[in-house]
Amino acid sequence: MLLIKRLFTLFVCFLSFSNILFAQNENETCFECHGDRTLTGEINNKEVSVWVNEKVFSNSIHSDLECISCHADIDPEDLPHAEELAKVECQTCHDDAFDHYESSLHGMALAKGKKLAPTCMTCHGKHDILSSKNEKAKTYVTNIPELCGSCHKDGTPVSQLNTVSQNHILSNYTQSIHGDGLFRRGLIVTAVCTSCHSSHDILPHENPNSTINRNNIAKTCRQCHTQIEKVHLKVINGELWEKRPHEIPVCIDCHQPHVVRRVFYEESFSNEKCMKCHSNPNLSKSVNGEKISLFVDLNEHQNSAHANNTCIKCHTNISNARNPVCLNSGKVDCSICHAENVSDYNVSEHGILHAANDINAPYCTDCHGKHDVKRKDDITSSTFRRNIPELCGECHKDGHVAAIRYKGTQTSIVENYKMSIHGKGLLESGLMVTATCVDCHTSHKELPKDNPESSINKDNIAQTCANCHLGIYEEFKKSVHSPLVTITDKKLPVCNDCHLSHTIERTDLNDFRQQILNQCGKCHEEITSTYFDTFHGKVSKLGSSKTAKCYDCHGAHNILPPTNPESKLSRENIVETCKTCHPNSNRKFVGYLSHATHHDSDKYPYLYYTFWFMTILLVSTFTFFGLHTLLWLPRGLAEKRKKRKESEAKKENGNE
Amino acid sequence: MNEEINNKKIYVERFDAYTRILHVMVVVSFLSLALTGMIIKFSGVGVFQYLSDLMGGYEVTGFIHRFAAIITFLYFFLHSSYLIKKARTREGGFFSLLKGENSLVPNKRDFIEFVQTMKWFLGMGPRPQYGRWTYWEKFDYFAVFWGIMVIGSSGLILWFPEFFTMLGIPGWFINVATIIHSDEALLAVGFIFTIHFFNTHFRPDKFPMDKVIFTGSVELDEFKEDRPREYEVLVKENKLDEKFVNAPNKTLLRAAGIFGFTALTIGLIIVVLIIYSMIFLYQ
């Protein structure tokens, strides 16, 4: 049908244009009379000017048409024509627009005979009609607010009708981001009245066909704001746009019409409506025989981080079809606003367990609370940094649900953490920048260390620590231990191989410095054992923390092979390195073999032969004198016995 | 009754006061060096770590070790000047120290006495007629002499490695010095606390202890029996009377007993710990 209509329209227009030459002549005939400025006629018993400004008309978009194309009831053969002509029927050509207009608020008002109802001419003009692309046209984009405002601004008869619920429409619009764009920045692509309300199809927002109906408004806004999903990724879970659009708050829920700025606005569905029922402490429902309280402490909510959010912003799934509207609205989906966090949570161990209906798995509300949810920088919040160890500890302390499930090597996690440098920093020194559970494990995407995605996976742990220890990480990245530098099948160490995770200690204290066997020694077994054969190692074993440890010479994070000129042990640097402890260090002094062993004749022949010379000397001396003593002992004992006998004999003789 | 007889006993001087004081210095410094040295040599062994903690940690034991080293250098110096003084005052000068009955320098007779001793041990002859110094005593003496030079010089290198390397000693020699110092010390400690202890104190005729190094004098009968040739020489030269001294007083005897037994006990404990460490724990 529409197609036929269109074809017909084209045909009519074609006929008009085919008569252009003729039209000129015809119009001349009209202007013979109507070109007279003084010409008047009587319409509805009133004398009115029927002058048509030929100059204005010739500049109009309809200048190429003949007068009788619009004033179709005039017979050019029968002039002068009747004084009262029929109303011009724009729909002869503009039938589409007219159809929309007819069913629009404006059109319906006209049909009802409302005096204030605008007709085509109200907006488009008569003989002065201009293309909406003409800057002088009333319908040119920059003039639209003024055009609509001529009826809809404050103080006009229309504004006093109270059929429009919005106030200060034009002044609000002018100050809005759209108005600002239009008037101050001169952006003609900015939304004006007609961009949202449409030009001819203006309908009240209650009308399901209205461009500003809740169900359509997103589509309307997306005329300009395409890919709005991407812009709102952080706020609204992407797939909701496709799958459950009714759960998404519509644009105007957050961005109020006419006053759109980057601000959110008070909701129309007020909290009072919800609180009518939910302020009752006895309100409850029954799920599987279990009584669940539905009482909401509004005070609690008012002090929460969501104080400015109305109930329905979270409890979106309400419907007029149900009574009460919130019946079975289901669990709040935090992803509506916190999409990124929830998608992290969904792939985390917590989320996976929750999805598998594990009753012990924590949900958003278990950590963050429900109506009393607080910002993480609120000191009383369960997610405030200082409270995190206890929060996680609720499940992860020994004997608690998570600790029972866990089959790894870590024990007493929370207790150990509290004794660690991070825990002491947080809880004793009160340093809020100290690492808590979530800094290493992340807040929402906790994953077991074997998962390559995990922040504590071997391959990611250095980056995780780098969140705070960036300088160290930059050094480490260039060191021989970095996978970027050393390509090997063997396991390269990462932060927690030396520093431990939950029991991490101060590196300048004895306990840490005595652990080199568990640090460097874990991989460099042989060289560590030979270190313990030398003075540094031997004194270390006696508990000296001052004595040079591996990292005092080799460097800790910036460790490089001695062949690298940057290395602390390169020929250029070694004398200075030794000077840290030995102020008179010199070129010969640094020739000391700090990993020497006397068991390697190829590498250390001097030591090897010295050792064996000394050993032979010892063995031969002890053998010689050992034998000497062994022979002496029985002889000495025998002599003593003999002497005793002699003296006894003497005594006996003497007594006799 | 016995006391009276004892009081009448004649005592012969064997060591003068100077020598006895030096030996006390030797005992004190040697025990200190041995204990603190073994603590670091066997620093991987729990019991030595415990001893280190007991003494106040590695810094204290290190200080004691160096302090005792200074005492060692001191008595080495004092003894050397004693020898020089003797060499000057005596006829024949320095060379007189190398020869004669009282010289500590080993000679042909020591070799003969060694052979005789072996025969005596095996029951193939009588006890040799030992003079003022037996061959094992001469060995002891030179072992200390040699030991102080070797351990002392290597110890100085370890004490001042930066200084000695500045003089041109290569860095690896510090490692060599460590081995020499450590093993020579093990030899010295092991030798003194076993061989010397037995030869001097634990041998059946002196057991449990010979206090002569602290009291300085020995009873004439014992002297006659232990050093027959020295006695003979003294009688022959008519110098025995010059050697007679008063009996050591009770306080000295008791002090010598306490000091001596303490030293012996410490020495034996150290040697037991060393053997224990070497057999069971030390690689």
Boltz contact constraints between the chains, C-beta under 6 A:
constraints:
  - contact:
      token1: [A, 538]
      token2: [B, 40]
      max_distance: 6.0
  - contact:
      token1: [A, 538]
      token2: [B, 43]
      max_distance: 6.0
  - contact:
      token1: [A, 539]
      token2: [B, 58]
      max_distance: 6.0
  - contact:
      token1: [A, 541]
      token2: [B, 43]
      max_distance: 6.0
  - contact:
      token1: [A, 541]
      token2: [B, 44]
      max_distance: 6.0
  - contact:
      token1: [A, 542]
      token2: [B, 43]
      max_distance: 6.0
  - contact:
      token1: [A, 542]
      token2: [B, 52]
      max_distance: 6.0
  - contact:
      token1: [A, 542]
      token2: [B, 58]
      max_distance: 6.0
  - contact:
      token1: [A, 544]
      token2: [B, 58]
      max_distance: 6.0
  - contact:
      token1: [A, 582]
      token2: [B, 162]
      max_distance: 6.0
  - contact:
      token1: [A, 584]
      token2: [B, 162]
      max_distance: 6.0
  - contact:
      token1: [A, 586]
      token2: [B, 165]
      max_distance: 6.0
  - contact:
      token1: [A, 586]
      token2: [B, 166]
      max_distance: 6.0
  - contact:
      token1: [A, 588]
      token2: [B, 165]
      max_distance: 6.0
  - contact:
      token1: [A, 588]
      token2: [B, 170]
      max_distance: 6.0
  - contact:
      token1: [A, 588]
      token2: [B, 171]
      max_distance: 6.0
  - contact:
      token1: [A, 589]
      token2: [B, 162]
      max_distance: 6.0
  - contact:
      token1: [A, 589]
      token2: [B, 165]
      max_distance: 6.0
  - contact:
      token1: [A, 589]
      token2: [B, 171]
      max_distance: 6.0
  - contact:
      token1: [A, 591]
      token2: [B, 170]
      max_distance: 6.0
  - contact:
      token1: [A, 591]
      token2: [B, 171]
      max_distance: 6.0
  - contact:
      token1: [A, 591]
      token2: [B, 172]
      max_distance: 6.0
  - contact:
      token1: [A, 592]
      token2: [B, 171]
      max_distance: 6.0
  - contact:
      token1: [A, 592]
      token2: [B, 174]
      max_distance: 6.0
  - contact:
      token1: [A, 593]
      token2: [B, 172]
      max_distance: 6.0
  - contact:
      token1: [A, 593]
      token2: [B, 175]
      max_distance: 6.0
  - contact:
      token1: [A, 596]
      token2: [B, 175]
      max_distance: 6.0
  - contact:
      token1: [A, 598]
      token2: [B, 179]
      max_distance: 6.0
  - contact:
      token1: [A, 606]
      token2: [B, 176]
      max_distance: 6.0
  - contact:
      token1: [A, 607]
      token2: [B, 175]
      max_distance: 6.0
  - contact:
      token1: [A, 610]
      token2: [B, 176]
      max_distance: 6.0
  - contact:
      token1: [A, 610]
      token2: [B, 179]
      max_distance: 6.0
  - contact:
      token1: [A, 611]
      token2: [B, 179]
      max_distance: 6.0
  - contact:
      token1: [A, 614]
      token2: [B, 183]
      max_distance: 6.0
  - contact:
      token1: [A, 618]
      token2: [B, 187]
      max_distance: 6.0
  - contact:
      token1: [A, 625]
      token2: [B, 195]
      max_distance: 6.0
  - contact:
      token1: [A, 629]
      token2: [B, 198]
      max_distance: 6.0
  - contact:
      token1: [A, 631]
      token2: [B, 121]
      max_distance: 6.0
  - contact:
      token1: [A, 632]
      token2: [B, 121]
      max_distance: 6.0
  - contact:
      token1: [A, 635]
      token2: [B, 121]
      max_distance: 6.0
  - contact:
      token1: [A, 636]
      token2: [B, 203]
      max_distance: 6.0
  - contact:
      token1: [A, 636]
      token2: [B, 204]
      max_distance: 6.0
  - contact:
      token1: [A, 636]
      token2: [B, 205]
      max_distance: 6.0
  - contact:
      token1: [A, 637]
      token2: [B, 204]
      max_distance: 6.0
  - contact:
      token1: [A, 640]
      token2: [B, 204]
      max_distance: 6.0
